[in-house]
Amino acid sequence: MLTAISPIDGRYAAKTTDLSHFFSEFALIKYRVLVEVQYFTALVNHPLPQLQDFPTAKLDDLLRMANRFSMEDAERIKAIEKVTNHDVKAVEYFLKEQFDTLGLEKYKEFIHFGLTSQDINNTATPLMIKHALYQVWLPALKEVRSQLSGLAEEWSGIPMLARTHGQPASPTALGKEVQVFVARIDEQLEQLDRIPFKAKFGGATGNFNAHYVAYPDIDWHAFGHAFVEEALGIHRAFPTTQIEHYDNLAAIFMAQKRINTILLDLCRDIWTYISMDYFGQKVVEGEVGSSAMPHKVNPIDFENAEGNLGIANALFTHLADKLPVSRLQRDLTDSTVLRNVGVPFAHALIAFKSIQKGLGKLLLNRAKLEADLEKNWMVVAEGIQNILRREGYPQPYEALKALTRGKTAITKGDIHTFVDGLKVADAIKAELKLITPQNYVGK
């Protein structure tokens, strides 16, 4: 949409549309309705004395209404909210209208029974985030991970000059360097998967005050645990204040941030390899690289990803820093902040898709990798000096340092002339001459 303020709903809307099922205003209202219906169902199934004669067949109608929640339904709730000036109360009143329609007027005061708004918000929100994470965010990330794993395998046998501190260093394998990112992602995914989603459910200040005063003989904490964990599939936090303390949610956001940072690191490395001509890029018919320089094919996909990952991480950091802090039993700052939780998800999703596109355009320039290895024979000095250490040769490091340090170029001939001058057995000299920048890659 050309008038959208945010690019995630404008320029990049097509890439982020899947997240609207979880992070839009419509989605939040729908999840609130679902939680209210599930809660009422749990009260019926408990059962409360006043709900013992509830026609249980109608529970299917209620659940069907929640699952088929429409834009018209959401608009009705927004219309009610204009009067109540309270979003969760508007959901309650909407459901009471539905009860009237279904002939359930007798039972409608048990909608939202004993609850505060945060019992709904602090169950709907983690549920939304969990579903978005596992249905959209992680599948998109795993596509990037799978693509990287395939490239790591494809390039596993290709030697490449390594650069530590930007300087020529002991050679490595291109595929192994890509596999490093796969391994880093996998480790963070394991850690992310171990963080439980927590929900607050316990009345106004977390103690089920209203529930216990109305029905003192019911174990409401047991009810709350069963409802949140069995009906909703998340974990109940206890004890709490009026709101969930968000510590686990902060941990989830920081885990996502670490994954984003790994991918940001990847983007910068690939960008640098492109600038070194280790990779070319496929030319897309009709694309313009520069408005002034016709020859250019810029690494824009990795630049786009880097920028979006940076924005996502800034927001994940703020969410993780802010949400666990609330004055006394609660203040309202979490509410407005949580409405932005989909934004870092969206920027990361844009980045994942840009990385995939960029990786798919890479053209390996093996000749350039080979040329860089060939002009940097000094990197075999490490291997030579360690064989000399093995053989008890005096001060081998110092000997190789004198040969190589500060030299603009060391050739194969320089290395072999040095080896010929060593006072070691001919077999050792032959062994040393077998070392090349192309095969000195370890395993």
C-alpha angles and dihedrals in degrees: 000000000000094000097051114122094209120057090220088068094034125030094014099034093117090057095049103038094106090064092058087077088068110024108036124100086252091054094050091051091047093051091048090053090048093052092048091051093047090049093051089048090053090051090052092048094046086049124229113202093243090053098048092101095046109133098246092201086070090064088074089054091052093048091046089052091051094047093046093044107157138204088251089056091051091049090052090054091049089052090053090047090058086065100037096038084212121102101203093043087054089057090051092051091047091054091049087056089052090050089053090052091050093047093250099124091129092066104037097101087069089067106107089001112184093347135127123214093260092060085066099036095045091052099038094048100052088043090054092047093048092051093046091048096050100034101041117003100047096042089053091048092048090054088058090046091050092049091051091048090053092051091047089056093044092051098036094113098044114106117217135183108251121218122208114184084001091293129115110276141169108317121254137182119270092222092052091054090054090046089058089067092047091053092048092051092048093053092050091047090055090052093046092051091057095058111097123220108239129203132191115226118160115102131265099337100009100269102095088241095162093043094052095045090053098040108016095171096060120091095231095178090058088048091050093050092049093046097049097040102037104030098036103026097230133101125265116232115218137209100027140152118237089301137043108263092233095217092131092043088053089052091052092051092049091049088053089048092054090051090049090050091053090053091046088055089050091051092053092048094049090045089054093047089052090051088051090052092243084127133031122195131236112253113236113215111251096010120131118215097187131008089222107027112056095192097063126111103180126202089240096148092062091043091051091049093048092052094047093046089053092053091046092051093049090055095043088052092052092047092049093046098043107036099064090055117081130151114254111311092351147318127200100249093098091060098062093038093052090055086070096052093105092058098075089042088055096047090049090049090053088051094050091054092047091051091051091050092048094048089050091057097052118119113193114230101204092173091062092048090050093047092052091051093048095052093049105061089146089082091075089063090088092057094045094051092050092053087049089051088053090053094048095247111168116256098341094169091055092048092053091043090057089050099047115018115107094003117134091214139009117192134201087255091055091052094047092047088053091049092049089055095054120107095232135111119285089244090059091048089052090050091051093050090056090067112097134167087250097056101031093091105112116216 
